Amino acid sequence: MGIKGLKTLIEKNEDFFLTRYELQQTELVIDGPNILHYLFQKSKDSDFLHGGDYNKFAYDIREFFRVLKRCGVRPIVVMDGGHSVDDRKLITRKRRAEERFQRLYSHCQRMSTGNFSERGMSHFVYKNLPILGYNLFLDVVRDMDIEVITCQFEADKEIANIANKQNCPVLSQDSDFYAVRIDRGFLPIDHLKIKNKGNVPVTSFIPSKLYHVDKFASFFPGLGMAVFPLLAVLFGNDYTNKEDFQPFLNSISDSLTGQRVHCDLRTANCEQKKIIHWLVHIQSPSLANDQMAGAVQQESLRAFQIVVDAYSLNKPSPPCLVRVPGWFLEDHRECLIASIFMTIVTSQRIFLSCQPEHFESPSSYECSEPLRQLLYGILLKDCGKTTVEEYDRHAIPSSEHSGDNIACKTVTVCREVGYLPVPGLDEIGTMRVEDRQKVLQCALQMENAFDDFDPEMRILLGMTSFWYKHSTPNVSSNHLSSLIVCWIMLKIEYKHQNPHLPPKESIIDKTVYESPHGILKRILKNLNPFCNPSPCEIRFDIVHAFAQFQTCLISAHDLNSILRFPFPSFDMQNLFFGKFLHYFCITLEKEPHIDVSELLEADSALSNLYERIIQNF
């Protein structure tokens, strides 16, 4: 929900509310989406303007959790589920989507006009999380055997309840946790001091600061915990309109005339000071409600009750009002399917995450729309719905950029794919693996293609072929070569970083692990100049081509997951290195005489594998 200004109030008075804390030897419930975005914003090496360097970001995620484990911390990661069915946050989601796009558009314009530097790129105030970041995060934590679950809808209450059940603190950036009772306290991420990542002794601790809600509530003896819903409506929040309570705010000063009110809290502005003084003075929740009832409309009071319920841990989360099979709920809970599926099922709505691309061209998501139509058809067949609202950016002529760029488009679901009827969720639970494979093969138009590859490689090449055929403008062989070389390079780097891990089943993994160390070392040396090139203007036509690849990748992954993985899941961290793809593709354009096989050590097993893959397109 978010109480606007509460975090600032706490930080201004941290000597009252925050105490030093040594994080060690405990369970720790982690707000998954929060730590995901926090780690990406703090990552110095993770690029976003070229589409994302997932290999580098995966390393940062892995190092964070390794530090926790070295200090005896046992993480439980909790992810958000679907959005609430009642649309209370729809206006907020629209506004935030527009704000994210505006920031991204501004960054991209800066980098396409020559006003750039590597230092400038690493010092953006806000970096857009690449669109595969969520999937990457889940892959890494699962690989590390960390417990991770998804809530049915928003996670705040469940996070607090799990922490109280496990008798442990919560780690998050969400200001909502300043307003709920967590027995062992709340650790704001900003105060977590992780240093010397690679050399933290097993017996060490992570310095942090702990907040406990009772300290804050004690400043308001007449209200106690009831102060938080009042703060939410008077400071502002995502569920109610602050303007509806303005008549009451205007009346507060009169109610305090002649009263002696003392409060030691440092506030951000005069309005906050007035609100805090009134809350300190008020003698009971019922008296506060009576005073407010005399100044605001009944509809606003009903909205206030929604806020009260939102901060009550005893108030259960709303149930899923649409019937879905048990396997769907179980896979959702275990993070095996995307949390947005629940929103699509209940509300038939999705916000497509913006990413760097050529903004004067149609959205990069248009390329993968047929795959999403099939996904929607599967999710909605059993309930009879036929359309989904997609919120995405529209094409922006360079002379017409405005502040309203996110538009809603109604997409019709797919009812048949190739010669096959689209299965519903009930049917998928009983389908044979072979039949589920056929659905995905028909969707990717790869029924008789890539049969001589292993299943993991086959689905990857099928998805790549779909992108190669459907991209607009059409991609070239340079784009394709860049991708395949990128996969090989990332697999080599992953082997070097994780020598103790066994190879996966794909032909690239096996070939890398069977290749002599000297060959692998020379290949990395040949390709290294493309990983860290000198700063230059970003070619957003090239970025756009690979942005379309990412939308195809995430859509194919979503289909594979909703079909209960008839093919192995994609290895997200070893598929996309945006900066490398950009500069390698530019080099192939400028220097067509370059022999890619030579870069892969001609006649080596990996060079021969590259040629074999290319010949299938």
C-alpha positions as CSV (number, residue, x, y, z in Angstrom):
1,M,0.0,0.0,0.0
2,G,2.8,2.4,0.9
3,I,2.4,5.3,3.3
4,K,3.9,8.3,1.5
5,G,6.5,10.1,3.6
6,L,6.6,7.5,6.4
7,K,10.0,6.2,5.4
8,T,11.4,9.7,5.4
9,L,9.8,10.4,8.8
10,I,11.5,7.2,10.2
11,E,14.9,8.1,8.6
12,K,14.7,11.7,10.0
13,N,14.2,10.2,13.5
14,E,16.3,7.0,13.2
15,D,17.9,7.7,16.6
16,F,14.4,7.1,18.0
17,F,13.3,4.2,15.9
18,L,16.3,2.3,14.6
19,T,18.8,0.2,16.7
20,R,22.0,-1.4,15.7
21,Y,21.6,-5.1,14.8
22,E,24.0,-7.9,13.9
23,L,22.4,-10.2,11.3
24,Q,23.6,-13.8,11.9
25,Q,22.4,-17.3,12.7
26,T,18.7,-16.8,12.0
27,E,16.0,-17.4,9.5
28,L,15.2,-14.2,7.5
29,V,12.1,-13.6,5.5
30,I,13.0,-11.6,2.4
31,D,10.7,-9.5,0.3
32,G,11.7,-11.0,-3.1
33,P,10.7,-8.2,-5.5
34,N,12.3,-5.6,-3.2
35,I,15.6,-7.3,-2.9
36,L,15.6,-8.0,-6.7
37,H,15.2,-4.4,-7.6
38,Y,17.6,-3.3,-4.8
39,L,20.4,-5.5,-6.0
40,F,19.9,-4.4,-9.6
41,Q,20.0,-0.7,-8.6
42,K,23.1,-1.3,-6.5
43,S,24.9,-3.4,-9.1
44,K,27.8,-1.4,-10.7
45,D,28.3,-3.8,-13.5
46,S,24.8,-4.6,-14.6
47,D,23.9,-2.8,-17.8
48,F,20.3,-2.1,-18.8
49,L,20.5,0.2,-21.9
50,H,21.7,-2.6,-24.1
51,G,18.9,-4.9,-22.8
52,G,20.6,-6.3,-19.7
53,D,23.8,-8.2,-18.8
54,Y,22.1,-11.2,-17.1
55,N,25.3,-13.1,-16.5
56,K,26.7,-10.2,-14.4
57,F,23.5,-9.6,-12.5
58,A,23.2,-13.4,-11.7
59,Y,26.7,-13.2,-10.2
60,D,25.6,-10.2,-8.0
61,I,22.5,-12.1,-6.8
62,R,24.5,-15.2,-6.1
63,E,27.1,-13.3,-4.1
64,F,24.5,-11.6,-1.9
65,F,22.9,-14.9,-0.9
66,R,26.4,-16.4,-0.4
67,V,27.2,-13.7,2.1
68,L,23.9,-14.4,4.0
69,K,24.7,-18.1,4.1
70,R,28.2,-17.5,5.4
71,C,26.8,-15.6,8.3
72,G,24.4,-18.5,9.1
73,V,21.4,-16.7,7.7
74,R,18.7,-19.0,6.3
75,P,16.7,-17.0,3.7
76,I,13.0,-17.5,2.9
77,V,12.2,-15.5,-0.2
78,V,8.6,-14.4,-0.7
79,M,7.4,-13.1,-4.1
80,D,4.2,-11.1,-4.9
81,G,1.3,-12.8,-6.5
82,G,-1.4,-11.3,-8.7
83,H,-2.9,-7.9,-8.3
84,S,-6.0,-7.4,-6.3
85,V,-9.2,-8.1,-8.2
86,D,-10.9,-4.9,-7.1
87,D,-8.6,-2.6,-9.1
88,R,-7.8,-0.5,-6.1
89,K,-4.3,0.1,-7.5
90,L,-5.0,0.3,-11.2
91,I,-4.6,4.1,-11.3
92,T,-1.4,3.8,-9.4
93,R,-0.1,1.0,-11.7
94,K,-0.9,3.2,-14.8
95,R,1.0,6.1,-13.3
96,R,4.0,4.1,-12.3
97,A,4.1,2.5,-15.7
98,E,4.2,5.9,-17.3
99,E,6.9,7.1,-14.9
100,R,9.1,4.1,-15.7
101,F,8.7,4.6,-19.4
102,Q,9.5,8.3,-19.1
103,R,12.7,7.6,-17.2
104,L,13.7,5.0,-19.7
105,Y,13.0,7.1,-22.7
106,S,15.0,10.0,-21.2
107,H,18.0,7.7,-20.6
108,C,17.8,6.2,-24.1
109,Q,17.6,9.7,-25.7
110,R,20.7,10.7,-23.8
111,M,22.6,7.7,-25.0
112,S,21.6,8.1,-28.6
113,T,22.7,11.7,-29.0
114,G,26.3,11.5,-28.1
115,N,25.8,12.7,-24.5
116,F,27.3,9.6,-22.8
117,S,30.2,8.0,-21.1
118,E,30.8,4.7,-19.3
119,R,30.9,6.6,-16.0
120,G,27.6,8.3,-16.9
121,M,26.0,5.0,-17.7
122,S,26.9,3.6,-14.3
123,H,25.5,6.5,-12.4
124,F,21.9,6.7,-13.5
125,V,19.7,7.5,-10.6
126,Y,17.3,4.7,-11.6
127,K,17.9,1.7,-13.8
128,N,15.1,-0.2,-15.5
129,L,15.2,-3.9,-14.5
130,P,15.6,-5.9,-17.7
131,I,12.4,-7.8,-18.6
132,L,14.0,-11.3,-17.8
133,G,15.3,-10.1,-14.4
134,Y,12.4,-11.7,-12.4
135,N,12.9,-15.1,-14.1
136,L,16.7,-14.8,-13.6
137,F,16.3,-14.1,-9.9
138,L,14.1,-17.1,-9.4
139,D,16.6,-19.3,-11.3
140,V,19.5,-18.2,-9.2
141,V,17.8,-18.6,-5.8
142,R,16.5,-22.1,-6.8
143,D,19.9,-23.1,-8.0
144,M,21.2,-22.2,-4.5
145,D,18.5,-24.3,-2.8
146,I,16.9,-21.3,-1.2
147,E,13.3,-21.6,-0.3
148,V,11.1,-19.3,-2.4
149,I,7.3,-19.0,-2.5
150,T,4.7,-16.9,-4.3
151,C,1.7,-15.4,-2.5
152,Q,-1.7,-15.6,-4.2
153,F,-1.9,-11.8,-4.3
154,E,0.2,-9.0,-2.7
155,A,2.8,-10.4,-0.3
156,D,3.0,-7.9,2.6
157,K,0.7,-9.7,5.1
158,E,2.0,-13.1,4.3
159,I,5.6,-12.0,4.7
160,A,4.8,-10.6,8.2
161,N,2.9,-13.7,9.1
162,I,5.6,-16.1,8.0
163,A,8.2,-14.0,9.9
164,N,6.1,-14.2,13.1
165,K,5.6,-17.9,12.6
166,Q,9.4,-18.5,12.1
167,N,10.2,-16.0,14.9
168,C,12.6,-14.0,12.6
169,P,13.0,-10.6,11.1
170,V,11.9,-9.3,7.7
171,L,14.2,-7.7,5.1
172,S,12.7,-5.2,2.7
173,Q,12.5,-1.7,1.4
174,D,8.7,-1.5,1.5
175,S,7.6,1.2,3.9
176,D,4.5,-0.9,4.7
177,F,6.6,-3.0,7.0
178,Y,7.1,0.1,9.2
179,A,3.4,-0.2,9.9
180,V,2.8,-3.9,10.7
181,R,3.7,-5.9,13.8
182,I,6.7,-8.2,13.1
183,D,7.7,-9.7,16.4
184,R,11.5,-9.9,15.7
185,G,11.5,-6.6,13.8
186,F,12.0,-5.2,10.3
187,L,15.4,-4.7,8.7
188,P,15.3,-1.9,6.1
189,I,17.5,-3.0,3.1
190,D,19.3,0.4,2.9
191,H,20.9,-0.2,6.3
192,L,22.3,-3.6,5.5
193,K,26.1,-3.2,5.3
194,I,27.6,-6.0,3.2
195,K,31.4,-5.6,2.7
196,N,34.3,-7.8,1.5
197,K,31.9,-10.1,-0.2
198,G,34.4,-12.8,-1.0
199,N,36.1,-12.9,2.4
200,V,33.4,-13.0,5.0
201,P,34.2,-15.5,7.8
202,V,31.6,-18.1,8.6
203,T,31.3,-16.7,12.2
204,S,30.8,-13.1,11.1
205,F,27.7,-11.0,11.0
206,I,26.2,-8.4,8.7
207,P,25.8,-4.9,10.4
208,S,22.3,-3.6,10.0
209,K,19.6,-1.6,11.8
210,L,16.4,-2.9,13.2
211,Y,13.0,-1.2,13.4
212,H,10.2,-2.4,15.7
213,V,6.7,-1.0,15.3
214,D,6.1,-0.7,19.0
215,K,8.7,2.1,19.2
216,F,6.8,4.1,16.7
217,A,3.3,3.4,18.2
218,S,4.6,4.4,21.6
219,F,4.7,8.0,20.4
220,F,0.9,7.9,20.0
221,P,-0.3,6.6,23.4
222,G,-4.0,7.2,22.6
223,L,-3.9,5.3,19.3
224,G,-1.2,2.7,19.4
225,M,-1.2,0.5,16.3
226,A,-4.4,2.4,15.1
227,V,-2.2,5.3,14.2
228,F,-1.0,3.7,10.9
229,P,-4.3,3.6,8.9
230,L,-4.8,7.3,9.9
231,L,-1.3,8.1,8.8
232,A,-2.0,6.3,5.5
233,V,-5.0,8.4,4.6
234,L,-3.6,11.7,5.8
235,F,-0.1,11.3,4.4
236,G,-1.3,9.6,1.3
237,N,-1.3,6.0,0.0
238,D,-2.0,3.8,-3.1
239,Y,-5.6,3.0,-2.2
240,T,-7.2,6.3,-1.3
241,N,-7.1,9.8,-2.7
242,K,-5.5,12.2,-0.2
243,E,-7.6,15.1,-1.6
244,D,-10.7,13.4,-0.2
245,F,-9.4,13.9,3.3
246,Q,-8.2,17.5,2.7
247,P,-11.3,19.1,4.4
248,F,-10.4,17.1,7.5
249,L,-6.7,18.2,7.3
250,N,-7.8,21.8,7.0
251,S,-9.9,21.4,10.2
252,I,-7.1,19.9,12.3
253,S,-5.5,23.3,13.2
254,D,-8.8,24.5,14.7
255,S,-9.2,21.4,16.8
256,L,-5.8,22.0,18.4
257,T,-6.3,25.7,19.2
258,G,-5.3,26.3,22.8
259,Q,-4.1,22.7,23.3
260,R,-0.6,22.0,24.5
261,V,0.8,19.3,22.3
262,H,4.3,18.1,22.6
263,C,6.1,15.9,20.1
264,D,9.8,15.4,19.6
265,L,9.6,13.9,16.1
266,R,11.3,15.8,13.3
267,T,9.0,16.1,10.3
268,A,9.5,16.9,6.6
269,N,7.1,19.8,6.3
270,C,4.4,21.8,8.2
271,E,1.6,19.6,7.1
272,Q,3.3,16.5,8.4
273,K,4.0,18.3,11.7
274,K,0.3,19.3,12.0
275,I,-0.8,15.7,11.4
276,I,1.7,14.2,13.8
277,H,0.7,16.7,16.5
278,W,-3.0,15.8,16.1
279,L,-2.3,12.1,16.3
280,V,-0.2,12.6,19.4
281,H,-3.0,14.5,21.0
282,I,-5.9,12.3,20.1
283,Q,-7.0,10.0,23.0
284,S,-8.6,7.0,21.2
285,P,-9.2,5.5,17.8
286,S,-12.9,6.0,18.1
287,L,-12.4,9.7,18.9
288,A,-10.2,10.1,15.8
289,N,-12.8,8.4,13.7
290,D,-15.6,10.6,15.0
291,Q,-13.6,13.8,14.3
292,M,-12.8,12.6,10.8
293,A,-16.4,11.5,10.1
294,G,-17.6,15.0,10.6
295,A,-15.4,16.4,7.8
296,V,-15.3,13.8,5.0
297,Q,-17.7,12.0,2.7
298,Q,-19.1,8.5,3.5
299,E,-17.3,7.1,0.5
300,S,-14.0,8.3,1.9
301,L,-14.8,6.7,5.2
302,R,-15.5,3.4,3.4
303,A,-12.1,3.7,1.7
304,F,-10.6,4.4,5.1
305,Q,-12.0,1.0,6.4
306,I,-10.3,-0.7,3.5
307,V,-7.0,0.8,4.6
308,V,-7.7,-0.4,8.2
309,D,-8.3,-3.9,6.9
310,A,-5.1,-3.8,4.8
311,Y,-3.0,-3.2,7.9
312,S,-4.6,-5.9,10.0
313,L,-2.6,-9.2,9.9
314,N,-5.7,-11.0,11.2
315,K,-7.8,-10.0,8.2
316,P,-7.3,-12.7,5.5
317,S,-6.2,-11.9,2.0
318,P,-9.0,-12.1,-0.6
319,P,-9.6,-15.5,-2.1
320,C,-9.2,-16.3,-5.8
321,L,-12.7,-15.7,-7.1
322,V,-12.1,-17.7,-10.3
323,R,-12.0,-21.5,-10.2
324,V,-8.6,-22.8,-11.2
325,P,-7.2,-26.4,-10.9
326,G,-5.1,-27.4,-7.9
327,W,-2.0,-27.9,-10.0
328,F,-2.2,-24.2,-11.1
329,L,-2.4,-23.0,-7.5
330,E,0.5,-25.3,-6.5
331,D,2.8,-24.2,-9.3
332,H,1.9,-20.6,-8.6
333,R,2.8,-21.0,-5.0
334,E,6.1,-22.7,-5.8
335,C,7.1,-19.9,-8.4
336,L,7.0,-22.4,-11.3
337,I,4.7,-20.1,-13.3
338,A,4.7,-16.3,-13.5
339,S,2.8,-14.4,-10.8
340,I,1.1,-12.3,-13.5
341,F,-0.8,-15.4,-14.6
342,M,-3.1,-14.9,-11.6
343,T,-3.9,-11.4,-12.6
344,I,-4.6,-12.4,-16.2
345,V,-7.0,-15.1,-14.9
346,T,-8.8,-12.9,-12.4
347,S,-8.7,-9.5,-14.1
348,Q,-7.7,-10.1,-17.8
349,R,-5.1,-7.4,-17.6
350,I,-1.3,-7.2,-18.0
351,F,1.2,-4.4,-18.0
352,L,4.1,-5.2,-20.3
353,S,7.4,-4.1,-18.9
354,C,9.2,-1.4,-20.9
355,Q,12.7,-1.9,-22.1
356,P,15.3,0.0,-24.2
357,E,14.4,-0.2,-27.9
358,H,13.9,2.0,-31.0
359,F,10.9,4.0,-29.7
360,E,10.0,5.3,-33.1
361,S,9.3,1.7,-34.2
362,P,6.3,-0.4,-33.1
363,S,6.8,-2.0,-29.6
364,S,9.2,-4.9,-29.4
365,Y,6.3,-6.9,-27.9
366,E,4.4,-7.0,-31.3
367,C,6.8,-9.6,-32.5
368,S,5.7,-12.1,-29.8
369,E,2.0,-11.2,-29.7
370,P,0.9,-14.6,-31.2
371,L,2.7,-16.4,-28.4
372,R,0.9,-14.3,-25.8
373,Q,-2.4,-14.8,-27.5
374,L,-1.9,-18.6,-27.1
375,L,-0.9,-18.1,-23.4
376,Y,-4.1,-16.0,-22.8
377,G,-6.2,-18.6,-24.6
378,I,-4.9,-21.4,-22.2
379,L,-5.3,-19.3,-19.1
380,L,-8.9,-18.1,-20.0
381,K,-10.4,-21.0,-21.9
382,D,-12.1,-22.6,-18.8
383,C,-13.7,-19.4,-17.7
384,G,-14.9,-18.4,-21.1
385,K,-13.1,-15.0,-21.4
386,T,-12.0,-14.0,-24.9
387,T,-9.9,-10.8,-24.5
388,V,-7.1,-9.4,-22.4
389,E,-6.1,-5.7,-21.9
390,E,-2.4,-5.2,-22.6
391,Y,-0.8,-2.0,-21.4
392,D,2.2,-1.2,-23.6
393,R,4.0,1.8,-25.1
394,H,3.0,2.9,-28.6
395,A,5.3,4.1,-31.4
396,I,6.6,7.6,-30.7
397,P,7.5,9.8,-33.7
398,S,10.6,11.8,-32.7
399,S,8.7,15.1,-32.9
400,E,5.7,14.0,-30.9
401,H,7.0,12.6,-27.5
402,S,4.5,13.5,-24.8
403,G,3.8,12.5,-21.2
404,D,1.1,9.9,-22.2
405,N,2.8,7.0,-23.9
406,I,1.4,3.9,-22.2
407,A,-1.8,2.8,-24.0
408,C,-4.3,0.0,-23.4
409,K,-4.8,-2.5,-26.3
410,T,-7.4,-5.2,-26.3
411,V,-6.0,-8.5,-27.5
412,T,-8.1,-11.4,-28.6
413,V,-7.2,-14.8,-27.2
414,C,-6.1,-17.7,-29.5
415,R,-8.4,-20.7,-29.6
416,E,-6.4,-23.0,-31.9
417,V,-2.7,-23.3,-32.7
418,G,-1.9,-24.8,-36.0
419,Y,-4.0,-27.9,-36.3
420,L,-4.5,-28.2,-32.5
421,P,-7.2,-26.8,-30.3
422,V,-5.9,-24.7,-27.4
423,P,-6.1,-26.7,-24.1
424,G,-7.5,-25.1,-21.0
425,L,-5.9,-25.3,-17.5
426,D,-8.1,-28.3,-16.5
427,E,-7.0,-30.3,-19.6
428,I,-3.3,-29.5,-19.2
429,G,-3.3,-31.3,-15.8
430,T,-4.0,-34.6,-17.5
431,M,-2.2,-34.2,-20.9
432,R,0.7,-36.4,-21.9
433,V,4.1,-34.7,-22.1
434,E,4.2,-35.4,-25.9
435,D,0.9,-33.6,-26.4
436,R,2.0,-30.6,-24.4
437,Q,5.2,-30.5,-26.5
438,K,3.2,-30.5,-29.7
439,V,1.3,-27.4,-28.5
440,L,4.5,-25.5,-27.9
441,Q,6.1,-26.8,-31.1
442,C,3.1,-25.6,-33.1
443,A,3.2,-22.2,-31.5
444,L,6.8,-21.7,-32.4
445,Q,6.3,-23.2,-35.9
446,M,9.1,-25.8,-35.3
447,E,7.2,-29.1,-35.6
448,N,9.9,-30.8,-37.8
449,A,12.8,-28.6,-37.0
450,F,16.0,-29.1,-34.9
451,D,15.1,-32.8,-34.3
452,D,18.8,-33.7,-34.0
453,F,19.4,-31.5,-30.9
454,D,18.7,-32.3,-27.3
455,P,15.3,-31.0,-25.9
456,E,16.8,-27.9,-24.1
457,M,18.6,-26.8,-27.2
458,R,15.7,-27.7,-29.5
459,I,13.3,-25.4,-27.7
460,L,15.9,-22.6,-27.5
461,L,16.5,-22.8,-31.3
462,G,12.8,-23.1,-32.0
463,M,12.1,-19.9,-30.1
464,T,15.1,-18.2,-31.8
465,S,13.8,-19.3,-35.2
466,F,10.4,-17.8,-34.3
467,W,12.1,-14.5,-33.5
468,Y,14.2,-14.7,-36.7
469,K,11.1,-15.1,-38.8
470,H,8.8,-12.6,-37.1
471,S,11.0,-9.6,-36.1
472,T,10.1,-6.3,-37.7
473,P,12.3,-4.9,-39.1
474,N,13.8,-8.3,-40.1
475,V,16.9,-9.3,-38.3
476,S,20.0,-10.5,-40.2
477,S,22.5,-13.3,-40.0
478,N,24.7,-10.9,-38.0
479,H,22.2,-10.8,-35.2
480,L,21.9,-14.6,-35.3
481,S,25.6,-15.2,-35.2
482,S,26.0,-12.7,-32.3
483,L,23.5,-14.7,-30.3
484,I,25.0,-18.1,-30.8
485,V,28.5,-16.8,-30.1
486,C,27.1,-15.1,-26.9
487,W,25.6,-18.4,-25.7
488,I,28.9,-20.2,-26.2
489,M,30.9,-17.5,-24.4
490,L,28.6,-17.3,-21.4
491,K,28.6,-21.0,-21.0
492,I,32.5,-20.9,-20.9
493,E,32.4,-18.1,-18.3
494,Y,29.9,-19.9,-16.2
495,K,32.1,-23.1,-16.2
496,H,35.0,-21.0,-15.0
497,Q,33.0,-19.3,-12.2
498,N,31.4,-22.5,-11.1
499,P,33.9,-25.3,-11.7
500,H,32.3,-27.6,-9.0
501,L,28.9,-27.7,-10.7
502,P,28.1,-30.5,-13.2
503,P,27.2,-29.6,-16.8
504,K,23.6,-29.3,-17.8
505,E,22.1,-31.4,-20.5
506,S,22.3,-29.1,-23.5
507,I,24.8,-29.7,-26.3
508,I,26.6,-26.4,-25.6
509,D,27.1,-27.2,-21.9
510,K,28.5,-30.7,-22.8
511,T,30.8,-29.4,-25.5
512,V,32.1,-26.7,-23.2
513,Y,32.8,-29.1,-20.4
514,E,34.5,-31.6,-22.8
515,S,36.7,-28.9,-24.5
516,P,40.4,-28.5,-23.4
517,H,41.0,-25.7,-21.0
518,G,43.5,-24.0,-23.4
519,I,40.8,-23.8,-26.1
520,L,38.3,-22.3,-23.8
521,K,40.8,-19.8,-22.5
522,R,41.8,-18.7,-26.1
523,I,38.1,-18.3,-27.1
524,L,37.5,-16.0,-24.1
525,K,40.6,-14.0,-25.0
526,N,39.3,-13.6,-28.6
527,L,35.9,-12.4,-27.5
528,N,36.9,-10.3,-24.5
529,P,37.3,-7.1,-26.6
530,F,33.6,-7.2,-27.4
531,C,32.6,-7.4,-23.8
532,N,34.2,-4.2,-22.6
533,P,34.5,-1.9,-25.7
534,S,35.3,1.8,-25.6
535,P,32.2,4.0,-25.0
536,C,30.4,4.8,-28.1
537,E,26.9,5.8,-29.2
538,I,24.3,3.1,-28.7
539,R,22.6,1.9,-31.9
540,F,19.0,1.5,-30.9
541,D,18.0,-0.3,-34.1
542,I,20.3,-3.1,-33.0
543,V,19.0,-2.9,-29.4
544,H,15.5,-3.1,-30.8
545,A,16.2,-6.3,-32.6
546,F,17.5,-8.0,-29.5
547,A,14.6,-6.5,-27.4
548,Q,12.3,-8.5,-29.7
549,F,14.3,-11.6,-29.0
550,Q,13.8,-11.0,-25.3
551,T,10.0,-10.7,-25.7
552,C,10.0,-14.0,-27.7
553,L,12.1,-15.6,-25.0
554,I,9.9,-14.6,-22.1
555,S,6.7,-15.5,-24.0
556,A,8.1,-19.0,-24.9
557,H,9.2,-19.5,-21.3
558,D,5.7,-18.5,-20.1
559,L,4.1,-21.0,-22.5
560,N,6.6,-23.7,-21.5
561,S,5.7,-23.1,-17.8
562,I,1.9,-23.0,-18.2
563,L,2.2,-26.3,-20.2
564,R,4.1,-27.7,-17.1
565,F,7.5,-27.7,-18.8
566,P,7.3,-30.3,-21.5
567,F,10.7,-28.9,-22.5
568,P,13.5,-28.0,-20.0
569,S,13.5,-24.4,-18.8
570,F,15.7,-21.8,-20.4
571,D,19.0,-21.1,-18.7
572,M,18.3,-17.3,-18.4
573,Q,21.7,-16.3,-17.0
574,N,23.6,-17.7,-19.9
575,L,21.5,-16.5,-22.9
576,F,21.8,-12.7,-23.1
577,F,24.7,-10.3,-22.6
578,G,23.3,-7.1,-24.1
579,K,26.5,-5.1,-24.3
580,F,28.4,-7.9,-26.0
581,L,25.5,-8.6,-28.5
582,H,25.4,-4.9,-29.4
583,Y,29.1,-4.4,-30.1
584,F,29.7,-7.8,-31.7
585,C,26.8,-7.3,-34.1
586,I,28.1,-3.8,-35.0
587,T,31.5,-5.3,-35.7
588,L,30.1,-7.9,-38.0
589,E,28.3,-5.2,-39.9
590,K,31.4,-3.0,-40.2
591,E,33.9,-5.8,-40.9
592,P,32.1,-8.5,-42.9
593,H,35.4,-10.3,-43.5
594,I,35.6,-11.4,-39.9
595,D,35.5,-15.2,-39.6
596,V,33.4,-16.1,-36.6
597,S,34.8,-19.7,-36.6
598,E,38.3,-18.3,-36.1
599,L,37.2,-16.4,-33.0
600,L,35.9,-19.8,-31.7
601,E,39.2,-21.5,-32.6
602,A,38.6,-23.0,-36.0
603,D,37.9,-26.7,-36.1
604,S,37.4,-26.9,-32.4
605,A,34.3,-28.7,-31.1
606,L,32.7,-25.4,-30.2
607,S,33.5,-23.8,-33.6
608,N,32.0,-26.9,-35.3
609,L,28.9,-26.6,-33.1
610,Y,28.5,-23.0,-34.1
611,E,28.5,-24.0,-37.7
612,R,26.1,-26.8,-37.1
613,I,23.6,-24.4,-35.5
614,I,23.9,-21.8,-38.2
615,Q,23.2,-24.4,-40.9
616,N,19.8,-25.1,-39.3
617,F,18.6,-21.6,-40.1
